[in-house]
Amino acid sequence: MMKTESLPYKNFGGHGSATHQKGKTGKAAAILEYLNKTNLIIIPAAFLLGRISLLGGLMPFGIALYAATLGLNINRIMISIAIFAGMLTSGATVQLYTAVVAMLLFNAINIPFKKSAGSHLRVGIIAFIGVLIPEMVLTYLQGFLMYDVLKSIINGFIIFALVFVFKNVLEVLGNPSRRYSLTNEEILSIAIACALAVGGLGGWNIFGVSLKNILCIIIILVFSFKTGAGNGAAIGVIVGTVISISSNSSPIIIASYAFCGLLAGILKNMGKIGSCVGVLMGNAILTFYTNGSTEVLVFLYEIIVSIVIFMLIPEKAMDAVVTKFDKSLVARGDKKGYSARIKEITVEKLNKFSRAFSEMSRTFDEISETKAITEKHDITAIFDRVADRVCKDCSLCVHCWEHNFCNTYQVMFKIVEKLDGKGWIEQNDIPQYFLERCERVDDFVLAVNNVFELFKVDMVWRSKIGESRGLVSQQLKSMSTIISNLANELNTDICFKEDLENQIVLELTKAGIKHADAVVYENKFGKYEMTLTYKGCGGKRSCIGCVEKTVTEVVGRKMIKEGSDCALNPKTNTCTIKLVEEETYKVITGVARVSKNEKYVSGDNYTFLNTGDGKYIAALSDGMGTGHKACMQSKATVNLIEQFMESGFDKDTTVKLINSILVLRATDDSFATIDISVVDLYEGEVEFCKVGAAPTFIKREEYVETVRAASLPAGILSEVEVEMIHKKVGNGDFLIMLSDGIIDSFKDCQDSVKEVQNILQGMDTRNPQKMADDLMDEAISRCQNNEPADDMLVLVSKVWKSK
């Protein structure tokens, strides 16, 4: 008998319950889908537009809005209901009949064009015909008076014109995510639509305060504060005109709103309070001069309420609305949006490149390992080659390599030990029992020595290839680090100072610098940098001083032009210059150099430069030996230092790359010292990087300090350890960098470094060039017969405060 089990009913969904639940979910989703942002704006606007009545009882605004929806994917049933509701609240009777018939005619006439989006002109014509027919029928029934005929035609033309306005508005609302700014027609259409919607509030009051007036003032305040005096006045004219036409307000209200918008925009630089004061002043001034304050244009308490609401509106909310209307704001925002996306793509690609170089580096690292001679594989290779040359056709081959394989292998291992010890073998290095058994001893010894010689050559080249691969691995790893650092730098958000940009442009204009534009940002060190474009002075360079002074006063920091070249574009007569913060410290460098032989070039080379990011670099390199070869080595090293450091590479990466290049560049030895001093011109800190270099001296006011590091020159070893030394310098300190030829000239002294230190301590000159010359003269005088034994170089850099 089968066993059955009863389950509660609630565990079964049932088809009917599922369908019911699905229906409920579908209805809720449909409601949420319908209540999107567009419908939440259009339906209330339709209600308000339906309430507006012009002189003569005309109510064209709701009908025009309905007509504008033709050809658009908008539910017109809800819009028509909202329009009818608005008309009923305004006491419409005959107008309601006209609206109903007109809307039905709109849909009927539009049937042939239902599948295509309606153009502005076609929809306008349909609206004109659709509203004119019921109006003319009604006029005929009322006696066909000429006044009624003209009124009907005027109503049709008003609706025809308003269709263009509302079409523009609906297209903007239907595409809220577009990235370009609004056209002038769209801006004007939205302003008219907003003013009409506000006019639909009619005489609604809360505690005696007119909602219509409050909203009008808020609109004027927002646009004046965010877009300036011109747009504020224009919005004031539009709002005032619509309110005046749609109500019994005096036409002077147009001037009042326009004047309030103008003053609010003029005072917007004082913030929200400034714009509020502008509206108060505008209303008070115009009221006084028009009627001597006998009749108030806009009541003070309505302005106060508007100001309170305006002050509570977050600026982000204002920006969300106003940005679409301000082309400059949209353009800037657009650029930031696109540039942010471009930055993301660039950073992503750079990170991929970095990972690729890192993987290549790892691969080269793995295959660059060299094998020792005593490894089993290498020993086996030697055995096989010897056996192939000597034993292959020997009559005892089977006896040695098969029957006595272990004994033969032991002999071969002993031979390898001898090869490791002295590099070749003789007969007395081979065990006696093997000599007695082998028929080809002389051939065997000769073959072993030949094979081992070939093997040594092979190992040398394998070692060189492995070393080269290791160096390539280092270079790839350095490239990976550089690209990764560049990606991180690009990924850092730039802090633009828009408030300073506007202020700088304003002050430059006041100072007579015309058509100025500024981009101001804060770099990764917290310092201001800015690019200015303005109408130039024709190459006279008279504008630079004025610009530097004006900008310095605005930002409160000493700003100077980067570089000394004139930045005039002769085609446009505009200058584009970059201003940076003036460094706290300045550095000037003096050089003295003497070669060992006057007939040959010096093997010591140097460079010093300001990188433009607050760093000053002094570097020297001493090539191996003297003459042309040493010069080429040190010159290549200095050039690489200059290029890498100026490009933003860090010291560690720079030194490792140069070292690997020197190791790889030639078959013979290629050595060079690296001596780099990097001065932070803002903080007064110096970072020393020394690879095989002579000591550096810091001459302070009361004593001389020595900076030294023990390491081999670059190009000797594939791996180089970079030691960084940090010191602080102050106003009037000197950095003295030397090649080893200077130190060696004092070799007769007990401590040559101490002797140089004492000489520098005794110098009173504050001129870096004279200090370099004096030290060089002293070094030459200590040489035998005053003839240098090596190339000599002195680099003296003086540090002083610029402010």
C-alpha positions in Angstrom: 0.0 0.0 0.0 1.4 3.4 -1.0 2.1 5.9 1.8 0.7 9.3 1.3 1.5 12.6 3.0 -0.7 15.6 3.3 1.0 19.1 2.9 -0.5 22.4 4.0 -2.2 24.4 1.3 0.0 27.4 1.9 3.0 25.5 0.5 1.4 25.5 -3.0 1.3 28.7 -5.0 -1.6 27.8 -7.2 -2.0 29.3 -10.6 -4.7 31.7 -9.6 -2.6 33.2 -6.7 0.5 33.5 -8.9 -1.4 35.3 -11.6 -3.0 37.7 -9.1 0.4 38.4 -7.5 1.9 39.0 -11.0 -0.9 41.3 -11.8 -0.3 43.4 -8.7 3.4 43.5 -9.4 2.8 44.6 -13.0 0.5 47.4 -12.0 2.9 48.7 -9.4 5.7 48.6 -11.9 3.6 50.4 -14.5 2.7 53.1 -12.0 6.4 53.6 -11.1 7.4 53.6 -14.7 4.8 56.3 -15.5 5.8 58.5 -12.5 9.2 59.3 -14.0 10.8 62.8 -13.8 9.3 63.9 -17.1 5.7 63.1 -16.1 6.2 64.6 -12.7 7.0 67.9 -14.3 4.6 67.8 -17.3 1.4 66.9 -15.4 1.6 69.6 -12.7 2.6 72.1 -15.5 -0.4 71.0 -17.6 -2.7 71.7 -14.6 -1.2 75.2 -14.0 -1.2 76.1 -17.7 -4.9 75.1 -18.0 -5.7 77.6 -15.3 -4.3 80.7 -17.1 -6.9 83.0 -18.8 -6.1 86.0 -21.0 -8.2 89.0 -21.6 -11.3 88.1 -23.5 -11.5 84.7 -21.8 -8.9 83.0 -24.0 -7.3 79.9 -22.4 -4.8 78.8 -25.1 -1.9 77.5 -23.0 -3.2 74.1 -21.9 -4.4 73.4 -25.5 -1.0 74.3 -26.9 0.8 72.0 -24.4 -1.5 69.1 -25.5 -0.8 69.8 -29.1 2.9 69.9 -28.5 2.8 66.3 -27.3 1.7 65.0 -30.8 4.4 62.8 -32.3 6.1 62.2 -28.9 5.9 59.1 -26.8 3.9 60.8 -24.0 0.6 59.6 -22.4 -1.8 62.4 -23.5 -4.8 61.1 -21.5 -3.3 62.1 -18.1 -2.1 65.4 -19.6 -5.6 66.2 -20.9 -7.2 65.4 -17.6 -4.7 67.7 -15.8 -5.5 70.5 -18.3 -9.3 70.0 -17.9 -8.9 70.0 -14.1 -7.0 73.3 -14.3 -9.6 74.9 -16.5 -12.4 73.8 -14.2 -10.7 75.4 -11.2 -10.5 78.7 -13.1 -14.3 78.6 -13.8 -14.0 77.7 -17.5 -17.2 76.8 -19.3 -17.3 77.5 -23.1 -13.5 77.3 -23.1 -13.8 73.7 -21.9 -15.9 72.8 -24.9 -13.3 74.3 -27.2 -10.5 72.4 -25.5 -12.2 69.0 -25.7 -13.2 69.4 -29.4 -9.8 70.8 -30.3 -8.0 67.9 -28.7 -10.2 65.4 -30.4 -9.5 67.1 -33.8 -5.7 67.2 -33.1 -5.7 63.4 -32.7 -8.0 62.9 -35.8 -5.9 65.1 -38.1 -2.7 63.5 -36.8 -3.7 59.9 -37.6 -1.9 59.8 -41.0 1.3 61.0 -39.3 0.9 58.9 -36.1 4.0 56.7 -36.8 6.4 59.6 -37.4 7.6 62.3 -35.0 5.9 65.5 -35.7 7.9 68.5 -36.8 7.3 71.9 -35.1 5.7 73.4 -38.1 3.4 70.5 -38.9 2.1 70.2 -35.3 1.7 74.0 -35.2 -0.5 73.9 -38.3 -2.5 71.0 -36.9 -3.0 72.9 -33.7 -4.1 76.1 -35.5 -6.7 74.2 -37.6 -7.9 72.1 -34.8 -8.6 75.0 -32.4 -9.9 77.3 -35.2 -12.7 74.9 -36.2 -14.6 74.7 -32.8 -13.9 78.4 -32.3 -15.5 79.4 -35.6 -18.5 77.0 -35.0 -19.1 78.7 -31.7 -18.7 82.1 -33.3 -21.2 81.2 -36.0 -23.7 80.1 -33.3 -23.2 83.4 -31.4 -24.0 85.6 -34.4 -20.6 85.6 -36.3 -19.4 88.9 -35.0 -16.2 90.3 -36.5 -14.8 90.7 -32.9 -15.3 87.0 -32.2 -13.8 86.0 -35.5 -10.6 88.0 -34.9 -10.5 86.7 -31.3 -10.7 83.1 -32.6 -7.9 83.7 -35.2 -5.7 85.4 -32.5 -6.3 82.4 -30.2 -5.2 80.1 -33.1 -2.0 82.1 -33.7 -1.2 82.1 -30.0 -1.5 78.3 -29.9 0.5 78.0 -33.1 3.4 80.0 -31.6 3.2 78.2 -28.2 3.5 74.8 -29.9 7.1 75.7 -30.9 7.8 76.8 -27.3 6.4 73.7 -25.6 7.9 71.4 -28.3 11.4 72.7 -27.4 10.7 72.1 -23.7 9.3 68.6 -24.1 12.4 67.6 -26.3 14.7 68.8 -23.5 12.7 66.9 -20.9 12.7 63.8 -23.0 16.5 63.7 -23.3 17.8 64.8 -19.9 21.1 62.9 -20.2 22.4 64.8 -23.3 25.9 66.3 -22.8 25.6 69.5 -24.8 24.3 72.9 -23.7 20.9 74.3 -24.6 20.3 76.4 -27.6 19.1 80.0 -27.2 15.6 78.9 -28.5 15.5 76.1 -25.8 16.6 78.5 -23.1 13.9 81.1 -24.1 11.3 78.3 -24.4 12.0 76.9 -20.9 12.0 80.4 -19.4 8.6 81.2 -21.0 7.1 77.8 -19.9 8.3 78.3 -16.3 6.9 81.8 -16.2 3.6 80.6 -17.6 3.4 77.8 -15.1 4.0 80.2 -12.3 1.3 82.5 -13.7 -1.1 79.5 -13.4 -1.0 79.9 -9.6 -3.2 82.9 -10.1 -4.2 84.5 -6.9 -3.3 81.6 -4.6 -2.1 82.9 -1.3 -0.8 81.4 1.9 -1.3 83.7 4.9 -1.7 86.6 2.5 1.6 85.8 0.7 1.3 85.3 -3.1 2.9 82.0 -4.2 3.2 83.4 -7.7 5.3 86.4 -6.7 7.4 84.2 -4.4 8.3 81.7 -7.2 9.0 84.5 -9.6 11.5 86.2 -7.3 13.1 82.8 -6.5 13.6 82.1 -10.2 15.1 85.5 -10.7 17.4 85.1 -7.7 18.7 81.7 -8.7 19.4 82.6 -12.3 21.0 86.0 -11.4 23.2 84.4 -8.7 24.4 81.6 -11.0 24.6 83.2 -14.4 25.2 86.9 -13.9 23.5 90.2 -14.6 22.7 89.7 -18.3 20.8 86.4 -17.9 19.2 87.7 -14.6 17.8 90.7 -16.4 16.6 88.6 -19.4 14.8 86.1 -17.0 13.3 89.1 -15.2 11.9 90.5 -18.5 10.4 87.1 -19.5 8.9 86.4 -16.1 7.5 89.9 -15.8 6.0 89.9 -19.3 4.2 86.6 -18.9 2.9 87.5 -15.4 1.7 90.9 -16.8 -0.1 89.3 -19.7 -1.7 86.4 -17.8 -3.0 88.5 -14.9 -4.2 92.0 -14.1 -0.7 93.1 -13.0 0.6 96.5 -14.1 3.1 96.3 -17.0 5.6 98.1 -14.8 6.1 94.7 -13.1 8.2 93.8 -16.2 10.7 96.6 -15.5 10.7 95.7 -11.8 11.6 92.1 -12.3 14.2 93.0 -14.9 15.9 95.6 -12.7 15.9 93.2 -9.7 17.5 90.5 -11.9 20.1 93.0 -13.1 21.2 94.2 -9.7 21.1 90.7 -8.2 23.5 89.5 -11.0 25.8 92.5 -10.5 26.2 91.8 -6.8 26.5 88.0 -7.1 30.2 88.1 -6.3 29.2 89.0 -2.8 27.5 85.6 -2.6 23.8 84.8 -1.9 23.5 87.8 0.4 24.7 90.1 -2.4 22.0 88.8 -4.8 19.3 89.2 -2.2 20.4 92.8 -1.5 20.2 93.4 -5.2 16.6 92.3 -5.4 15.6 94.4 -2.4 17.4 97.4 -3.8 15.9 96.9 -7.3 12.3 96.7 -6.1 12.8 99.7 -3.7 14.5 102.0 -6.3 11.9 101.3 -9.0 9.0 101.6 -6.7 10.3 105.0 -5.5 11.0 106.4 -8.9 7.8 105.2 -10.6 5.1 106.2 -8.1 6.8 107.7 -5.1 6.2 104.6 -3.0 2.4 105.2 -3.1 1.9 101.7 -4.6 4.3 98.8 -3.9 5.2 96.7 -7.0 6.3 93.6 -5.0 5.5 93.5 -1.3 8.5 93.4 1.1 7.3 90.4 3.0 7.0 88.4 -0.2 10.6 89.3 -1.1 11.7 88.3 2.5 10.0 84.9 2.2 11.6 84.4 -1.2 15.0 85.3 0.2 14.6 82.9 3.1 13.7 80.0 0.7 16.5 81.0 -1.7 19.1 81.0 1.2 18.0 77.4 2.1 18.4 76.0 -1.5 21.7 74.1 -1.7 24.1 75.4 -4.4 24.3 71.9 -5.9 20.6 71.9 -6.5 20.9 75.3 -8.2 23.8 74.1 -10.3 21.8 71.1 -11.4 19.2 73.4 -12.9 21.3 76.4 -14.1 24.2 74.5 -15.6 22.1 73.6 -18.6 21.5 77.3 -19.3 25.1 78.5 -18.9 27.1 77.5 -21.9 30.4 78.2 -20.3 29.5 76.1 -17.2 28.3 73.3 -19.4 31.4 73.4 -21.6 33.6 73.3 -18.6 31.6 70.5 -16.9 31.6 68.6 -20.2 35.3 68.9 -20.6 35.8 67.7 -17.0 33.4 64.8 -17.7 35.2 63.8 -20.9 38.6 64.4 -19.5 37.8 62.2 -16.5 36.8 59.4 -18.8 39.9 59.9 -20.9 42.0 59.9 -17.8 40.5 56.6 -16.6 41.2 55.0 -20.0 44.7 56.3 -20.1 45.5 55.2 -16.5 44.0 51.7 -17.3 46.2 51.4 -20.5 49.3 52.6 -18.6 48.7 50.1 -15.8 48.4 47.3 -18.5 51.7 48.4 -20.0 53.3 48.4 -16.5 52.1 44.9 -15.8 53.3 43.8 -19.3 56.8 45.2 -18.6 56.8 43.6 -15.2 55.9 40.2 -16.6 58.6 40.6 -19.2 61.1 41.5 -16.5 60.1 38.4 -14.5 60.5 36.2 -17.5 64.0 37.5 -18.3 64.9 37.1 -14.6 64.0 33.4 -14.7 65.9 32.6 -17.9 69.0 34.7 -16.9 70.3 32.2 -14.3 73.7 30.7 -15.2 74.8 27.2 -14.4 77.9 26.1 -12.5 80.3 23.9 -14.2 79.9 21.2 -11.6 76.3 20.7 -12.3 75.3 17.2 -13.4 74.1 18.2 -16.8 77.3 20.0 -17.6 79.5 17.1 -16.4 77.5 14.7 -18.5 78.0 16.9 -21.5 81.8 16.8 -21.1 81.7 13.0 -20.7 79.6 12.5 -23.8 81.8 14.7 -26.0 85.0 13.0 -24.9 83.5 9.6 -25.4 82.3 10.5 -28.8 85.7 11.8 -29.9 88.0 9.1 -28.4 86.1 6.0 -27.3 83.4 5.6 -29.9 85.5 3.4 -32.3 87.8 1.9 -29.6 87.7 -1.9 -29.1 87.5 -1.5 -25.4 84.5 0.9 -25.5 82.0 -1.7 -24.4 84.3 -2.8 -21.6 84.8 0.7 -20.2 81.4 2.2 -20.7 79.2 -0.8 -20.2 80.9 -3.5 -18.1 82.9 -1.0 -15.9 80.6 2.0 -16.2 80.8 3.0 -12.5 84.6 2.9 -12.4 84.9 4.9 -15.6 82.5 7.5 -14.2 84.5 7.8 -11.0 87.6 8.5 -13.1 85.8 11.1 -15.1 84.7 12.9 -11.9 88.2 12.9 -10.6 89.3 14.4 -13.9 86.7 17.1 -13.5 88.0 18.0 -10.1 91.5 18.5 -11.6 90.0 20.6 -14.4 88.3 22.8 -11.8 91.5 23.1 -9.9 94.1 24.0 -12.6 92.1 24.2 -15.9 93.7 21.3 -17.7 94.9 17.7 -17.0 98.0 15.6 -17.6 98.5 11.9 -17.6 99.7 11.9 -14.0 96.3 13.4 -13.1 94.5 10.2 -14.2 94.3 7.1 -11.9 97.0 4.5 -12.7 94.5 1.6 -13.2 92.7 3.7 -15.9 96.1 4.4 -17.7 97.0 0.7 -17.7 93.6 -0.2 -19.2 93.2 2.6 -21.8 94.8 2.2 -25.2 94.4 5.8 -26.2 95.6 7.8 -23.2 97.3 10.6 -25.2 94.2 11.1 -27.3 92.0 10.9 -24.2 94.0 13.7 -22.4 94.0 15.9 -25.5 90.3 15.5 -26.1 89.5 16.3 -22.4 91.5 19.5 -22.5 90.0 20.6 -25.9 86.5 19.8 -24.8 87.0 21.7 -21.5 88.4 24.7 -23.3 85.4 24.8 -25.6 83.2 24.4 -22.6 84.8 27.3 -20.7 84.3 29.6 -23.8 80.7 28.4 -23.9 80.2 29.1 -20.2 81.7 32.6 -20.6 79.2 33.5 -23.3 76.4 31.8 -21.5 77.3 33.9 -18.5 77.4 37.1 -20.5 74.1 36.3 -22.1 72.6 35.6 -18.7 74.0 38.8 -17.3 72.7 40.7 -20.3 69.3 39.2 -19.7 69.4 40.2 -16.1 70.2 43.8 -17.1 67.4 43.8 -19.6 65.2 42.5 -16.8 66.3 45.4 -14.6 65.5 47.9 -17.4 62.1 46.4 -18.0 61.4 46.5 -14.3 62.5 50.1 -14.1 60.2 50.9 -17.1 57.3 49.1 -15.3 57.9 51.2 -12.2 58.1 54.4 -14.3 54.9 53.7 -16.1 53.1 52.7 -12.9 54.2 56.0 -11.3 53.0 57.9 -14.3 49.6 56.1 -14.0 49.4 57.0 -10.3 50.3 60.6 -11.1 47.6 60.8 -13.9 45.1 59.3 -11.5 45.5 62.0 -9.0 42.7 64.5 -9.2 43.8 68.0 -10.1 42.4 70.6 -7.7 41.2 73.5 -9.9 40.7 76.9 -8.2 37.7 78.3 -10.1 37.1 81.1 -7.5 40.7 82.3 -8.0 40.3 82.0 -11.8 37.3 84.4 -11.9 39.0 86.8 -9.5 42.3 86.8 -11.5 40.4 87.5 -14.7 38.5 90.4 -13.1 41.6 92.0 -11.6 43.6 91.6 -14.8 40.8 93.3 -16.7 40.9 96.2 -14.2 44.6 96.4 -14.7 44.2 96.9 -18.4 45.0 93.3 -19.5 42.3 92.6 -22.1 40.5 89.3 -23.0 42.1 87.5 -20.1 41.4 83.8 -19.3 42.9 81.8 -16.5 43.3 78.2 -15.4 44.5 77.8 -11.8 45.3 74.5 -10.1 47.2 73.1 -7.1 50.0 70.7 -8.0 50.9 67.6 -6.0 53.3 69.7 -3.8 50.5 72.0 -2.8 51.8 74.9 -4.9 49.8 77.0 -7.3 50.4 76.8 -11.0 48.4 78.7 -13.6 48.1 79.3 -17.3 47.0 82.7 -18.4 45.9 83.8 -21.9 45.4 87.4 -22.7 45.8 90.1 -25.4 49.6 90.7 -25.6 51.6 93.9 -25.6 53.1 93.2 -29.1 56.3 91.6 -27.8 57.4 94.6 -25.7 57.4 92.3 -22.6 55.8 95.2 -20.6 52.8 93.0 -19.7 54.7 90.4 -17.7 55.4 92.6 -14.7 51.8 93.8 -14.5 50.5 90.3 -14.8 52.9 88.9 -12.1 52.1 91.8 -9.7 48.3 91.5 -10.2 48.2 87.7 -9.8 50.4 87.9 -6.7 48.1 90.3 -5.1 45.0 88.1 -5.8 46.4 84.7 -4.6 48.5 86.1 -1.8 51.6 84.2 -3.0 54.5 85.4 -5.0 53.9 84.2 -8.6 56.5 84.5 -11.3 56.6 83.6 -15.0 58.1 80.2 -15.8 61.0 80.7 -18.3 62.2 83.9 -19.9 60.9 83.6 -23.5 58.2 85.9 -24.8 55.0 83.9 -25.2 53.4 86.1 -27.9 51.5 84.5 -30.7 51.9 86.9 -33.6 48.9 85.6 -35.5 46.4 86.2 -32.8 48.4 88.8 -30.8 47.7 86.8 -27.6 50.1 85.7 -24.9 49.9 82.3 -23.1 52.2 82.2 -20.1 52.6 79.9 -17.1 53.0 81.3 -13.7 54.4 79.3 -10.8 55.1 80.1 -7.2 58.5 81.7 -6.6 60.8 79.2 -4.8 62.0 80.0 -1.3 65.6 79.4 -2.3 67.7 80.2 -5.4 70.9 78.4 -6.6 73.7 79.6 -8.7 76.6 77.4 -9.8 80.2 78.0 -10.6 82.5 75.5 -12.5 86.2 75.0 -12.8 87.6 72.1 -15.0 91.1 71.1 -16.1 92.1 68.1 -18.2 95.2 66.0 -17.5 96.6 66.8 -20.9 95.8 70.1 -22.6 95.8 68.3 -25.9 92.9 66.0 -25.0 89.4 66.6 -23.7 88.5 66.2 -20.1 87.0 62.9 -19.0 85.0 64.7 -16.3 81.6 66.1 -17.3 78.8 67.9 -15.4 75.3 69.5 -15.7 73.1 71.7 -13.5 69.5 72.6 -14.2 66.2 73.7 -12.6 63.6 71.0 -13.4 60.7 73.5 -13.1 58.9 71.6 -10.3 60.8 73.2 -7.4 64.0 71.1 -7.8 67.5 72.1 -8.7 69.9 69.4 -9.9 73.7 69.5 -10.0 75.5 66.4 -11.3 78.9 65.3 -12.4 80.5 62.1 -13.7 84.1 61.0 -13.9 84.8 58.6 -16.8 87.4 55.8 -16.4 90.8 57.1 -17.2 91.3 60.2 -19.2 90.9 61.5 -22.8 88.3 60.9 -25.4 87.1 57.5 -24.2 86.6 58.7 -20.6 84.9 61.8 -21.9 82.4 59.8 -24.0 81.6 57.6 -20.9 81.0 60.5 -18.5 79.2 62.6 -21.2 76.8 59.8 -21.9 76.2 59.4 -18.2 75.6 63.1 -17.6 73.2 63.3 -20.6 71.2 60.4 -19.3 71.0 62.0 -15.9 69.8 65.2 -17.4 67.2 63.6 -19.6 65.9 61.1 -16.9 65.7 63.6 -14.1 64.2 66.3 -16.2 61.5 63.8 -17.3 60.6 63.2 -13.6 62.4 59.8 -13.0 63.5 59.3 -9.4 67.1 59.0 -8.5 67.1 55.3 -7.8 65.6 54.4 -11.2 67.9 56.8 -13.0 71.1 55.3 -11.5 70.0 51.7 -12.2 69.1 52.5 -15.8 72.4 54.2 -16.4 74.3 51.4 -14.7 72.7 48.8 -16.9 73.3 50.8 -20.1 77.0 51.2 -19.2 77.3 47.5 -18.6 75.6 46.6 -21.9 77.0 49.3 -24.2 80.5 47.9 -24.9 82.5 44.7 -24.9 85.3 46.2 -22.9 85.1 47.9 -19.5 82.9 51.0 -19.4 82.9 52.7 -16.0 81.8 56.1 -14.8 81.0 57.7 -11.4 77.6 59.2 -10.7 77.3 62.2 -8.3 73.9 63.9 -8.1 72.8 66.6 -5.7 69.1 67.5 -5.7 68.1 70.7 -3.9 64.4 71.3 -2.9 64.0 75.0 -3.6 61.0 75.3 -1.3 62.1 73.4 1.8 65.9 73.8 1.6 66.6 70.1 1.7 69.4 68.4 -0.4 69.4 64.7 -1.5 72.7 63.3 -2.4 73.1 60.2 -4.6 76.7 58.9 -5.0 77.9 55.9 -7.0 81.7 55.6 -6.8 82.0 59.4 -6.5 84.3 61.6 -4.5 83.0 63.3 -1.3 80.8 66.4 -1.5 81.4 69.3 0.9 78.7 71.6 2.4 80.3 74.9 3.4 78.2 76.5 6.1 78.8 79.8 7.9 80.9 78.3 10.7 82.0 74.9 9.5 82.4 72.5 6.5 80.5 69.2 6.5 81.6 66.2 4.4 79.1 63.9 2.6 80.5 60.6 1.4 79.3 57.1 0.4 81.4 54.0 -0.4 80.4 52.2 -3.6 81.9 51.1 -6.9 81.4 53.2 -10.1 78.5 52.5 -12.4 79.1 49.9 -15.2 81.2 47.5 -13.1 78.5 45.3 -11.6 75.1 44.5 -13.0 73.6 45.2 -9.6 74.2 48.6 -8.1 73.2 49.7 -4.6 72.0 53.3 -4.5 72.4 55.1 -1.1 70.5 58.3 -0.6 71.8 60.9 1.9 69.7 63.8 3.1 71.0 67.1 4.4 69.5 70.5 5.2 70.9 73.7 3.8 70.3 77.3 4.6 70.8 80.8 3.3 74.3 81.4 2.1 75.5 77.7 2.2 77.7 76.2 -0.5 77.6 72.7 -2.1 81.1 71.7 -3.4 81.1 68.7 -5.7 84.5 67.3 -6.9 86.0 64.6 -9.2 88.5 62.3 -7.6 91.3 64.2 -9.4 91.0 67.0 -6.9 91.2 64.7 -3.9 94.1 62.8 -5.4 96.1 66.0 -5.9 96.4 66.2 -2.1 97.6 62.6 -1.8 100.8 63.7 0.0 98.7 64.9 2.9 97.9 62.4 5.7 94.1 62.9 5.0 93.4 64.4 1.6 89.7 64.8 2.3 90.4 66.6 5.6 92.9 68.8 3.7 90.2 69.9 1.2 87.9 70.5 4.1 90.4 72.8 5.8 91.0 74.7 2.5 87.3 75.3 2.0 87.0 76.4 5.7 89.6 79.0 5.1 87.9 80.6 2.1 86.1 83.9 2.7 84.7 84.5 -0.8 80.9 84.4 -1.3 81.2 84.0 -5.1 80.8 80.4 -6.2 82.8 80.8 -9.3 85.8 82.3 -7.5 85.5 79.5 -4.9 85.7 76.9 -7.6 88.6 78.7 -9.3 90.5 79.1 -6.0 90.1 75.4 -5.1 91.2 74.3 -8.6 94.3 76.6 -8.4 95.2 75.1 -5.0 94.8 71.5 -6.3 97.0 72.2 -9.3 99.7 73.8 -7.1 99.8 70.6 -5.0 100.5 68.5 -8.1 104.0 67.6 -9.1 105.4 70.3 -11.4 102.0 71.9 -11.3 100.8 69.3 -13.8 97.6 67.4 -13.0 97.9 63.7 -12.7 94.2 63.3 -13.6 91.3 65.2 -15.0 89.9 67.6 -12.4 86.5 69.2 -11.9 85.0 71.5 -9.3 81.3 72.3 -9.1 80.3 74.9 -6.5 76.6 75.8 -6.0 75.5 78.7 -3.7 72.1 78.5 -2.0 70.4 81.7 -0.8 66.9 82.7 0.2 65.0 84.7 -2.4 62.3 86.0 -0.1 
